[in-house]
Amino acid sequence: MTSRRTFIINSSLATAAVLAVPSFAFTMNKKEIGLQLYTLREEIPKDIKATLEKVSSAGFTTVETYGFSIKDQFWGLSPAELKKILDTNHLKAVSGHYGIGSFLSDGDTAELKAAIAAARILKSEYLTIPWIDPPFRKNSEDYKKIAGRLNVAGKMCQDAGLKLAYHNHDFEFEDHNGVTGYEILLKETDKDLVYFEMDLYWVVRAGKDPLHIFKENPGRFKLWHVKDMDKLKPALNTEVGSGSIDFKSIFKEAKLAGMEHFFVEQENNFAINSFDSIKTSCVFISNNLIRK
């Protein structure tokens, strides 16, 4: 029979274990950690199968694709062929970066329709626009035009069972007569059609505070890029947890942001090689930023 003293001790230990869970940890329905495959752009063309095997073994469960084109599809693979390799490695492409510059510039829907078709085959949730070409973002009127096109693309995605997201760099935070391009995109897009993938590195690099943006636009940042900044050379990336960005404070506000999925990305400055770097980032996130 359990004595009162034993019960108190066991209860105290259980309470201590609960309290030991970091208060900054973000609770997810499942322990999902994603990777933007652009991180491994030097490896993927060599051997896509082996690369995705290593992504899975490193601890990642989701990925975000890049590099799709009408001509070459995904590095010479059809969406169906890529989906098969992902399934074999228990990976899901919940989002993909699709260049639809022709649609954003002149409304040509060919690239967008092809991207939607590919994303549907991959059973993705999001089709994400990663870039606006410089000639089409010179001033506030340009950004308003882009916002209008994003609304149209968002409706096309919605009709196809997808969601549209927009991924930022730092140029969106340049001032245009007292307003930034990012502010225009947030204001002029329909919140039920256009979502945002916040690249945390580029927001910080632009001198902005992600938490402030979350508070001003709650719920709109369904996707994140978790990319750290080198402490000595801010122009370079580094492994998550090794740099200067305070991800613990940011993840604490994941619910306010509306975050559903996030992807590690590291474009350069790998400690040893890209595979070791993504593993280091995955371990840090698993141990310090999320919990089941």
N, C-alpha and C positions, 0 to 999 in steps of 0.2 A: 504494500500500500504506500502511495506517495505521501510523505510527510509534508506538513505545512512549510517547513524549512526548505525541503527539496523543491516544492512548488514555487516558492518565492525565488529561489536561485534560478530555476529553469525559466521562470517568467522574466526575470531580469535579463538573462542572457538573450532571450528571444527579442526583448525590447531593444537591447543594445544592438542586436544584429540588424533590426529594422532601421534604427537611427544611424547605423554605419553606412547605409546606402547614401551616396552623395546627394545632397538636396538639389544639385544642379542637373542631375541626370534626367534625360528626356525619356519618358515612358512610351514605348511603342507596343502595338498589339503583337508584333513579332520582332525579333532582333534582326532588323533589316539594315544592311549597309550596302550602299551602291557605289559603283565606279563609273566615271565618265571614261569611255574607252579611248578617247583622244590621248589620255595619259600614256597609253601603250602604242601610240601611232607608229613607232619605229619597229615594233615587234609584230603587230597584226599582219602586215603584208607578207612577212616571212612565213608564218604558220599560224593561221587563225585558230585552228583546233587546239594546238598546244598552248597558245596564249590564253584562251578562255578556260582551259583546264587549270592553268595557274591562277587565274582570277578567282575561280571557285575555291581552289585549295587554300587561297590566302584568306578566305573567310567572307568574301562578298556573296551576296544573294541576288542582287539586282545590278543592271548595267544601264548606261545611257549610250546609245549608238551615235556615230558621227559619220560623215563622209559619203552619204548616199548620193548617187547620181542616176539619172535616167539611163545613161549609157552603161555604166559599170556596176550599177546596183550597190551592194556592199562589198567592196574590194574584190569584185569578180563573182561574188556569191549572190544568188537570188535571195529575197527575203525569206522564202520558205526553207532554203538551204541553211541560212543563218539561224533561223528559228530552231531547226533540228539540232544544230550544234549547241545552242543555248540550252535547249531542253535536256540534252544529254548531260550537261554540266550543272543542271538544276539552277539555271540563271534565267531571270526574266528581264526583258528590255522594257521597263516601265515607261521609258521616255527615249526620244531620239532627237538629235540636232539635225535639222533639215534646212539646207540653204534654199530659200525661195525668193532670191533677190529680184528675179524678173517680175514676180507678182507684186512685191513691195514697190518696185519702180514704175511699172506700167500696167499692172493688173493682169498680166498673162498668167493663166491658171494652170498651165501644163505641169510645171514643177510641183505646185502645191497638190494637184490631184495625184501625181505619182507618189509624192511623199505620204499622202493620206492612205493610198493603197498599200504602200510598204508597211506603214505603222499598223494598219489593221491586220496584215498577215502576221506581224510579230506579236499581235495582241497587246500592243502598248496602250497605256492610258493617256499619255501626253505626246503631242507633236510640238517640239520646241524650236523656236526661231533663234539662232545663235548670233546674228550679226546683221547690221545695216551698212551697206556700202557708203563710203564717205560722200559721194556726190548727192546722196538723197537725205542727208541729215545736217544741212548747213545752217538752218535757222529754225525758229519756232514753228513757222508755217509748214516746213518739211515734216517736223515731228507730228503735227496735227494730221497731215496727209497719211503718214505711216500709221497713226492710231486708227484712222478710218479703215485702212486696209487690214489692220489686225482684227478689227471687228468683223469684217467680211470673212476673213480666214477662220476666225473663231466660230462663226456660224456654220461654215462648211465643215469644220472639224466636228462640231456638235452634231450636225446632221449625220455624220459618219460614225458616231459613237465614240469620238475622241475629245480631248480637251487641248486647247492651244495655250502654249506658254511662251513668254519672251524672256530671253537670257541677256543680261547686261554685261558690258565691259565698264570702262571708266568714262568713255566719251559721252555717255548719256547724262553725265553730271556736269557737263560744261554749261556755263550760264548763257542764256539767250534773252537779253533785255529783262533780267530779273527773274527768270524762270528756267529751270533745267529741262532738258529733253525727257528725263525720267519722270519728272513731275507731270509733264504734258501727257506722256504715255499712260500714266496712272489715272489722270483725270479724264482723258478723252476716250478711254477704252471702256467697254461694257464689262463690269466685274463678273457677270455671269457667262461671258464668252471668252474673255482674255485673262489668263493668269500669268504669274511672273515666277521665273526661276532666278532667285537672287544669287549671284556669284559674290560670296562674302568677301573674297580677296579684293575684287575690283571695287566694291563699295568702300572698303577701308582704304584702298590705294587712292581713291578719289577724295579722301578726306572726310567721308561721310560716316555716320553712325547707323549700322543696321537696326539697332533697337529703336532709334528715333523714327526710322522709316516704317518699322512694324507698327508702332503706336499710331502713326498718322494714317496708315492704310492696313488695318487689321484684317487678317484672313486671306490676303491676296497672294501670298508668297508660298505657293503649294510645293515648290521645288527649291532646293538649295544646291549650290556648289560649295563644298567644303574644301577650301584650298588655302593653305597657310602661307604666311609671308616671312621670308628670311629676315632674321633680326638685324643683320649687318647690311644687307643689300635688298631693300624693299622691292626692287624691280624683279627679284627672283622669288620663286616658290620654294617651299621646303616641305618635309613630311609633317602631317597634321600632328600638332602637339609639340613640335620642335621650333615653331616660329613665334611671331609676336601677336597673333590674333587671339583674343580671349573667347574661344569657342564655348567655354563653360557658361559664360553669361549669355551668349547668344542662344545656345540650346535650351537654356532655362525659359526662354520666351518663344519656344517653338509653337506652342498652342496659339499664342497671340498672332504669330506670323501666319498660321494656317498650314504649316509645313506638313506634307504627307510623305515625301520621299526626299532623300538627299544623296548626293554623289560626290565621292572624293575625286578631286582632280589635281594633278601636279604636272605642269607643263615643262618643267626644266629643273636643273639643280638637284638631281637625284644623288642621295648619299653614296650609294654603291652602284646600284642599277635600278631600273624602274620597277622590277618585280619585288626587290627588297623594300623599296620605298612604299609601295602600295600596301605591303604586309605590315610595315611599321605603322602606317596611318590607320589601318584597319584595327590593329591591336589597341592602339591608343583610344580610338573611338569606342570600341567595345568595352574597354575597362573604365573609361572616364566620362563618356558623354551620353550613353544610352543604357537603358535597362529594360528587361522584359516586363 
